[in-house]
Amino acid sequence: MNVDYSKLKFVFKPKASTKRRAPTVLPNKKLTKLVPGQVIQDEQGNFTVRIKYFDYINRLTKDTNISDVGKDGVTLPFTEDSYDLTKCERIFTRVGQRNRQYISLLLSESDRIFKKADPNRYVPFCHNWICSCWIVRIDGKLYAKFNRILTLVGHDYNVKHLIDDEEDI
């Protein structure tokens, strides 16, 4: 039995490509320039920062509306990268901060590079200290991105001198 293959017709249709979209991830949006805020540690050991309305009202970025942040003072949690110890010269123990029995350490450049400080034991901020931070929006939620520690609450500090926005996120 001989089959004549010349009369067979093959039709190849390319499969229609399906367009897949990656889920849209909103980029981190910086809502303010550097603002001072008071670090608060709750009973569970979580750190937040309390920023007064008059500290951030004049420090909003150009494309930020006041309704994005709020018209009262805000209490915000820190971002995950705020707990990074490699950029900090001064660190504090996590325990004993509420009753003022914490230890403050100064890190040398080599200690920061080789990450000799344990992030489970130390944090770059302390309860009742003033820090400088940015208010940022990550995935629709407001956070505070830590920049540096300034001084104890109650000490006078010159905002023009200590709060400079030269550094970027």
Rosetta blueprint (number, residue, H / E / L):
1 M L
2 N L
3 V L
4 D L
5 Y H
6 S H
7 K H
8 L L
9 K L
10 F L
11 V L
12 F L
13 K L
14 P L
15 K L
16 A L
17 S L
18 T L
19 K L
20 R L
21 R L
22 A L
23 P L
24 T L
25 V L
26 L L
27 P L
28 N L
29 K E
30 K E
31 L L
32 T E
33 K L
34 L L
35 V E
36 P E
37 G E
38 Q E
39 V E
40 I E
41 Q E
42 D L
43 E L
44 Q L
45 G L
46 N L
47 F E
48 T E
49 V E
50 R E
51 I E
52 K L
53 Y H
54 F H
55 D H
56 Y H
57 I H
58 N H
59 R H
60 L E
61 T L
62 K L
63 D L
64 T L
65 N L
66 I H
67 S H
68 D H
69 V H
70 G L
71 K L
72 D L
73 G L
74 V E
75 T E
76 L E
77 P E
78 F E
79 T L
80 E H
81 D H
82 S H
83 Y H
84 D L
85 L L
86 T L
87 K L
88 C L
89 E L
90 R E
91 I E
92 F E
93 T E
94 R L
95 V L
96 G L
97 Q L
98 R L
99 N L
100 R L
101 Q L
102 Y L
103 I L
104 S E
105 L E
106 L E
107 L L
108 S L
109 E H
110 S H
111 D H
112 R H
113 I H
114 F L
115 K L
116 K L
117 A L
118 D L
119 P L
120 N L
121 R L
122 Y E
123 V E
124 P L
125 F L
126 C L
127 H L
128 N L
129 W E
130 I E
131 C E
132 S E
133 C E
134 W E
135 I E
136 V E
137 R E
138 I E
139 D L
140 G L
141 K E
142 L E
143 Y E
144 A E
145 K E
146 F E
147 N E
148 R E
149 I E
150 L E
151 T E
152 L E
153 V L
154 G L
155 H L
156 D L
157 Y L
158 N L
159 V H
160 K H
161 H H
162 L H
163 I L
164 D L
165 D L
166 E L
167 E L
168 D L
169 I L
